Amino acid sequence: MASGSILRKLKPSQVVEMTKSFMEFDTNDNGSITAEEMKECLHRSNVAYKDAEVNAVISNMDSNQDGTVSYEEYMKFMAAMNSEQSNQNLPRQSSKANQPSKKN
């Protein structure tokens, strides 16, 4: 999944926000998130979801496939998502700069 280097690229404010969101999902305060906890949190927030979608998200986050998402798994997943999003928002080089000039 993601390496520690991705986590080091996060701003302190991002770490705080991600930690807060993890704590919101971890309703029983045991240090991990289950699909049921995520569904409960989404329900409380009036967010519509499909069971299959939540289960898929948990499965993608759960790198050791033990059925729960630890804080470390959550942070690595979220950091990777953040990094992916940042890369998509980077300005692209002009395609003209990479094309040979036309001769008349």
C-alpha positions in Angstrom: 0.0 0.0 0.0 1.5 3.4 1.0 4.9 3.9 2.5 5.8 6.1 5.4 7.2 8.7 2.9 3.6 9.5 1.8 2.7 10.2 5.5 5.7 12.5 5.9 4.3 14.6 3.0 1.2 15.5 4.9 0.8 18.9 6.5 0.3 18.9 10.3 -3.3 20.2 9.7 -4.0 17.3 7.4 -2.8 14.8 10.0 -5.1 16.4 12.6 -8.1 16.3 10.3 -7.5 12.7 9.3 -7.0 11.7 13.0 -10.3 13.4 13.9 -12.1 11.6 11.1 -10.6 8.3 12.2 -11.8 8.9 15.8 -15.3 9.7 14.5 -15.5 6.4 12.7 -14.0 4.4 15.6 -17.2 4.6 17.7 -16.1 2.0 20.3 -12.6 3.6 20.7 -10.7 0.4 20.3 -8.3 1.8 17.7 -9.8 0.2 14.6 -12.7 0.8 12.3 -15.2 -1.9 11.2 -17.6 -1.7 8.3 -20.4 -1.5 10.9 -18.8 1.5 12.6 -18.4 3.2 9.3 -22.0 2.6 8.4 -23.1 3.8 11.8 -21.1 7.1 11.3 -22.4 7.6 7.8 -26.0 7.0 9.0 -25.5 9.5 11.9 -24.3 12.1 9.4 -27.3 11.4 7.0 -25.0 10.2 4.3 -26.6 7.7 1.9 -24.5 4.6 1.3 -24.7 1.0 0.0 -23.4 -1.8 2.1 -21.3 -3.1 -0.8 -19.6 0.3 -1.2 -18.7 0.6 2.5 -17.5 -3.0 2.5 -15.3 -2.3 -0.5 -13.9 0.9 1.1 -13.0 -1.1 4.3 -11.5 -3.9 2.2 -9.3 -1.4 0.3 -8.1 0.3 3.5 -7.5 -3.0 5.3 -4.1 -3.9 4.0 -3.6 -6.9 6.3 -7.1 -8.1 5.5 -8.0 -8.8 9.2 -11.5 -7.3 8.8 -10.7 -4.0 10.6 -8.9 -0.8 9.6 -6.2 0.2 12.1 -5.2 3.8 12.6 -2.0 3.2 10.6 -3.9 1.6 7.7 -6.4 4.4 7.7 -3.7 7.1 7.7 -1.7 5.4 4.9 -4.8 5.0 2.8 -5.9 8.6 3.3 -2.4 9.9 2.7 -2.2 7.9 -0.6 -5.6 9.3 -1.6 -4.5 12.8 -0.7 -1.3 12.3 -2.7 -3.2 11.0 -5.7 -5.6 13.9 -5.6 -2.7 16.4 -5.4 -1.0 14.8 -8.4 -4.3 15.1 -10.4 -4.5 18.8 -9.6 -1.0 19.6 -10.8 -0.9 21.8 -13.9 0.0 19.8 -17.0 2.8 20.8 -19.3 1.6 22.4 -22.5 1.4 19.8 -25.2 2.8 22.5 -27.6 6.1 22.5 -25.7 6.6 18.8 -26.5 5.7 19.0 -30.2 8.2 19.8 -32.9 7.7 23.1 -34.6 5.9 23.1 -37.9 7.7 24.1 -41.1 5.9 26.2 -43.6 
